[in-house]
């Protein structure tokens, strides 16, 4: 059985992800085999927040053939009444 810490690997810290914090959106690298329900439960367990939605990273290949990333990202949207995740405070 996997724990919440096995599902959430690390936060993704980029300019784009830091701008999204104002809207209570956070980006995490997650285990490739994790689904949205497992990710939601892991975030709520680790950080004690209420998750509104979990979205995946969209990928477009177009007409070109290429390699997809081995990393899986999850975009987390918190509810309006949920507290912020302390890990990201003071970084913006």
Backbone as CSV, one residue per row, in Angstrom:
resi,resn,N_x,N_y,N_z,CA_x,CA_y,CA_z,C_x,C_y,C_z
1,UNK,0.845,-1.187,0.000,0.000,0.000,0.000,0.886,1.244,0.000
2,UNK,0.565,2.166,-0.884,1.342,3.402,-0.979,0.830,4.432,0.012
3,UNK,1.758,5.203,0.554,1.371,6.286,1.447,1.226,7.567,0.636
4,UNK,0.741,8.617,1.284,0.582,9.910,0.615,1.929,10.462,0.167
5,UNK,2.982,10.150,0.913,4.313,10.648,0.578,4.921,9.887,-0.601
6,UNK,4.400,8.711,-0.919,4.838,7.984,-2.107,4.178,8.549,-3.367
7,UNK,3.010,9.136,-3.219,2.270,9.670,-4.363,2.767,11.059,-4.742
8,UNK,2.926,11.938,-3.763,3.410,13.298,-4.017,4.928,13.276,-3.904
9,UNK,5.613,13.530,-5.014,7.071,13.448,-5.026,7.701,14.775,-4.608
10,UNK,7.328,15.874,-5.290,7.897,17.176,-4.959,7.050,18.272,-5.592
11,UNK,7.149,19.507,-5.083,6.464,20.622,-5.742,7.269,21.080,-6.954
12,UNK,6.584,21.599,-7.943,7.219,22.175,-9.121,7.261,23.682,-8.906
13,UNK,8.457,24.258,-8.882,8.614,25.684,-8.620,9.187,26.350,-9.866
14,UNK,8.306,27.027,-10.605,8.685,27.786,-11.789,7.983,29.138,-11.724
15,UNK,8.297,30.024,-12.658,7.622,31.319,-12.684,6.116,31.150,-12.881
16,UNK,5.750,30.278,-13.791,4.331,30.058,-14.079,3.595,29.488,-12.876
17,UNK,4.211,28.556,-12.164,3.543,27.962,-10.999,3.469,28.948,-9.837
18,UNK,4.445,29.842,-9.719,4.406,30.844,-8.649,3.306,31.878,-8.900
19,UNK,3.056,32.218,-10.162,1.974,33.152,-10.482,0.602,32.539,-10.185
20,UNK,0.491,31.237,-10.329,-0.793,30.558,-10.112,-1.146,30.446,-8.638
21,UNK,-0.194,30.662,-7.735,-0.462,30.548,-6.298,-1.500,31.573,-5.848
22,UNK,-1.524,32.745,-6.500,-2.500,33.772,-6.136,-3.929,33.278,-6.343
23,UNK,-4.121,32.348,-7.266,-5.445,31.773,-7.533,-5.649,30.459,-6.790
24,UNK,-4.768,30.154,-5.828,-4.792,28.913,-5.045,-4.627,27.681,-5.928
25,UNK,-3.727,27.786,-6.910,-3.392,26.653,-7.763,-1.939,26.287,-7.498
26,UNK,-1.674,25.006,-7.318,-0.338,24.514,-7.014,0.012,23.394,-7.980
27,UNK,1.308,23.231,-8.246,1.769,22.211,-9.182,2.709,21.264,-8.445
28,UNK,2.467,19.964,-8.590,3.285,18.949,-7.941,3.697,17.886,-8.944
29,UNK,4.882,17.321,-8.738,5.259,16.120,-9.463,4.694,14.953,-8.668
30,UNK,4.028,14.050,-9.358,3.386,12.929,-8.688,3.865,11.615,-9.295
31,UNK,3.576,10.533,-8.616,3.944,9.204,-9.104,3.218,8.935,-10.422
32,UNK,3.901,8.376,-11.406,3.278,8.142,-12.721,2.056,7.229,-12.670
33,UNK,1.971,6.374,-11.689,0.829,5.448,-11.609,-0.321,6.000,-10.777
34,UNK,-0.194,7.208,-10.221,-1.233,7.778,-9.363,-2.376,8.337,-10.204
35,UNK,-3.609,8.199,-9.697,-4.756,8.782,-10.379,-5.235,10.015,-9.605
36,UNK,-6.248,10.696,-10.134,-6.703,11.952,-9.543,-7.245,11.777,-8.127
37,UNK,-7.921,10.695,-7.871,-8.489,10.456,-6.543,-7.375,10.265,-5.518
38,UNK,-6.350,9.492,-5.870,-5.218,9.285,-4.964,-4.459,10.575,-4.719
39,UNK,-4.297,11.387,-5.761,-3.589,12.668,-5.617,-4.367,13.592,-4.694
40,UNK,-5.689,13.668,-4.866,-6.532,14.514,-4.014,-6.407,14.115,-2.541
41,UNK,-6.512,12.825,-2.259,-6.425,12.344,-0.882,-5.043,12.596,-0.291
42,UNK,-4.000,12.442,-1.098,-2.630,12.660,-0.614,-2.398,14.127,-0.256
43,UNK,-2.852,15.046,-1.098,-2.691,16.488,-0.823,-3.474,16.871,0.426
44,UNK,-4.700,16.394,0.555,-5.513,16.719,1.727,-4.903,16.141,2.998
45,UNK,-4.295,14.968,2.922,-3.669,14.344,4.089,-2.393,15.069,4.503
46,UNK,-1.528,15.354,3.546,-0.224,15.946,3.856,-0.353,17.384,4.337
47,UNK,-1.129,18.207,3.611,-1.168,19.636,3.896,-2.385,20.083,4.690
48,UNK,-3.379,19.236,4.884,-4.562,19.608,5.653,-5.403,20.671,4.978
49,UNK,-5.527,20.617,3.661,-6.311,21.588,2.898,-7.450,20.852,2.199
50,UNK,-8.372,21.613,1.622,-9.500,21.047,0.881,-9.255,21.277,-0.607
51,UNK,-9.177,20.209,-1.389,-8.891,20.290,-2.820,-10.194,20.382,-3.595
52,UNK,-10.279,21.366,-4.497,-11.453,21.519,-5.341,-11.336,20.645,-6.582
53,UNK,-10.178,20.674,-7.250,-10.013,19.853,-8.450,-8.553,19.483,-8.648
54,UNK,-8.345,18.410,-9.386,-7.020,17.954,-9.771,-7.022,17.827,-11.281
55,UNK,-6.088,18.522,-11.938,-5.997,18.464,-13.386,-4.636,17.936,-13.784
56,UNK,-4.588,17.265,-14.905,-3.330,16.753,-15.412,-2.675,17.733,-16.363
57,UNK,-1.410,17.486,-16.640,-0.671,18.300,-17.596,-1.071,17.876,-18.997
58,UNK,-1.536,18.831,-19.820,-1.912,18.496,-21.182,-0.669,18.467,-22.058
59,UNK,-0.628,17.532,-22.991,0.510,17.397,-23.885,0.000,17.314,-25.315
60,UNK,0.619,18.086,-26.196,0.265,18.049,-27.607,1.483,17.646,-28.404
61,UNK,1.282,16.752,-29.324,2.379,16.312,-30.174,2.244,16.908,-31.574
62,UNK,1.060,17.315,-31.978,0.859,17.864,-33.319,1.149,16.813,-34.369
63,UNK,1.811,17.208,-35.443,2.168,16.261,-36.496,3.549,15.676,-36.270
64,UNK,4.244,16.145,-35.260,5.608,15.705,-34.996,5.626,14.531,-34.021
65,UNK,6.563,13.657,-34.230,6.748,12.523,-33.337,7.839,12.898,-32.357
66,UNK,7.595,12.682,-31.082,8.588,13.036,-30.073,8.414,12.204,-28.832
67,UNK,9.263,12.443,-27.856,9.235,11.702,-26.604,8.465,12.500,-25.571
68,UNK,7.598,11.837,-24.859,6.871,12.474,-23.771,7.720,12.410,-22.511
69,UNK,7.464,13.292,-21.605,8.207,13.356,-20.353,7.918,12.132,-19.485
70,UNK,8.929,11.676,-18.769,8.735,10.575,-17.831,8.088,11.065,-16.540
71,UNK,8.052,12.368,-16.351,7.508,12.958,-15.137,6.013,13.224,-15.321
72,UNK,5.243,13.044,-14.270,3.810,13.324,-14.295,3.541,14.502,-13.383
73,UNK,2.859,15.530,-13.906,2.525,16.720,-13.132,1.046,16.703,-12.795
74,UNK,0.705,17.299,-11.654,-0.691,17.465,-11.273,-0.896,18.918,-10.869
75,UNK,-1.926,19.539,-11.416,-2.296,20.904,-11.064,-3.422,20.823,-10.048
76,UNK,-3.196,21.385,-8.859,-4.133,21.301,-7.748,-4.822,22.650,-7.570
77,UNK,-6.146,22.662,-7.544,-6.929,23.869,-7.273,-7.587,23.694,-5.918
78,UNK,-7.289,24.597,-4.974,-7.889,24.538,-3.646,-9.220,25.274,-3.643
79,UNK,-10.076,24.950,-2.698,-11.347,25.650,-2.568,-11.097,27.060,-2.046
80,UNK,-12.084,27.930,-2.221,-11.932,29.335,-1.833,-11.757,29.497,-0.326
81,UNK,-12.390,28.642,0.478,-12.294,28.777,1.930,-11.139,27.979,2.527
82,UNK,-10.359,27.324,1.713,-9.231,26.528,2.197,-8.033,27.430,2.497
83,UNK,-7.228,27.013,3.465,-6.025,27.780,3.782,-4.953,27.509,2.728
84,UNK,-3.955,28.372,2.649,-2.865,28.214,1.690,-1.904,27.129,2.174
85,UNK,-1.145,26.569,1.247,-0.145,25.568,1.597,1.104,26.298,2.072
86,UNK,1.557,26.010,3.300,2.657,26.752,3.909,3.963,26.598,3.169
87,UNK,4.146,25.515,2.457,5.374,25.256,1.719,5.684,26.378,0.724
88,UNK,4.642,27.005,0.174,4.815,28.009,-0.860,4.772,29.444,-0.324
89,UNK,4.479,29.642,0.943,4.366,30.993,1.477,5.728,31.657,1.553
90,UNK,5.770,32.945,1.215,7.006,33.702,1.261,7.871,33.537,0.019
91,UNK,7.414,32.780,-0.957,8.188,32.581,-2.179,7.777,33.540,-3.281
92,UNK,6.599,34.136,-3.160,6.091,35.002,-4.225,6.538,36.410,-3.984
